[in-house]
Amino acid sequence: MDSLNDIARLLRAARALAKLRQDELAKHARVSRQMVARIEKAGKGIPFEAIEKVRRALERKGIEFFPATATHGPAIALRKEKKSPSESE
């Protein structure tokens, strides 16, 4: 399992990739901005539910999370927007 520091670093990077400020992410995740800041700093006493709310909010904003493997750590990516059929032509 990833350490809280690894999770914090990944969520902070995901927020930056999604181009969200802490207050914007907090609103989408339905947590306080202070909770987002605590998560990103790997603070003590962070409820697992809060981390999951933030992760799900980032996923709704197009972030994909990939687990660590034997050769690399966890990763994130921004999903490409699907093109409409008229844009494909």
C-alpha positions as CSV (number, residue, x, y, z in Angstrom):
1,M,0.0,0.0,0.0
2,D,1.2,3.5,-0.7
3,S,2.2,5.7,2.2
4,L,0.2,8.8,3.0
5,N,3.0,10.9,1.7
6,D,2.8,9.2,-1.7
7,I,-1.0,9.6,-1.8
8,A,-0.6,13.3,-0.8
9,R,2.0,13.9,-3.6
10,L,-0.2,12.1,-6.2
11,L,-3.4,14.0,-5.3
12,R,-1.5,17.3,-5.3
13,A,-0.1,16.5,-8.8
14,A,-3.6,15.4,-9.9
15,R,-5.1,18.7,-8.8
16,A,-2.4,20.6,-10.7
17,L,-3.0,18.5,-13.8
18,A,-6.7,19.2,-13.6
19,K,-5.9,22.9,-13.2
20,L,-7.9,23.3,-10.0
21,R,-7.2,25.5,-7.0
22,Q,-7.6,23.9,-3.6
23,D,-10.9,25.7,-3.0
24,E,-12.3,24.5,-6.3
25,L,-11.4,20.9,-5.6
26,A,-12.9,21.2,-2.1
27,K,-16.2,22.4,-3.6
28,H,-16.2,19.5,-6.1
29,A,-15.3,17.0,-3.4
30,R,-17.7,18.4,-0.8
31,V,-14.9,18.8,1.8
32,S,-13.4,22.0,3.2
33,R,-10.4,23.7,1.6
34,Q,-8.6,23.1,4.8
35,M,-9.1,19.3,4.4
36,V,-7.7,19.4,0.9
37,A,-4.7,21.3,2.3
38,R,-4.3,18.7,5.1
39,I,-4.5,15.8,2.6
40,E,-1.9,17.4,0.3
41,K,0.5,17.9,3.3
42,A,-0.1,14.4,4.5
43,G,-1.4,15.8,7.8
44,K,-2.5,13.6,10.8
45,G,-6.0,12.4,11.4
46,I,-7.3,12.6,7.8
47,P,-10.4,10.4,7.4
48,F,-10.1,7.9,4.6
49,E,-13.5,9.0,3.4
50,A,-12.1,12.6,2.8
51,I,-9.3,11.2,0.6
52,E,-11.8,9.1,-1.3
53,K,-14.0,12.1,-1.9
54,V,-11.1,14.1,-3.3
55,R,-10.0,11.2,-5.5
56,R,-13.5,10.7,-6.9
57,A,-13.8,14.5,-7.6
58,L,-10.6,14.4,-9.5
59,E,-11.7,11.4,-11.5
60,R,-14.9,13.3,-12.4
61,K,-12.6,16.1,-13.7
62,G,-10.9,13.7,-16.1
63,I,-8.0,12.4,-13.9
64,E,-7.1,8.7,-14.1
65,F,-5.1,7.0,-11.4
66,F,-2.8,4.1,-12.1
67,P,-1.5,1.8,-9.4
68,A,2.2,1.2,-8.7
69,T,3.9,-1.7,-10.4
70,A,7.1,-3.6,-9.8
71,T,9.0,-1.1,-12.0
72,H,7.3,2.3,-11.2
73,G,5.3,4.1,-8.7
74,P,1.7,5.2,-8.9
75,A,0.8,7.5,-11.8
76,I,-1.9,9.9,-13.0
77,A,-3.1,10.9,-16.5
78,L,-5.6,13.4,-17.9
79,R,-8.2,11.6,-20.1
80,K,-8.5,13.0,-23.6
81,E,-11.9,14.5,-24.4
82,K,-13.9,12.4,-26.8
83,K,-14.3,14.0,-30.2
84,S,-17.8,14.3,-31.6
85,P,-18.4,12.5,-34.9
86,S,-18.4,15.8,-36.8
87,E,-14.9,16.6,-35.5
88,S,-13.6,13.3,-36.7
89,E,-14.2,14.0,-40.3
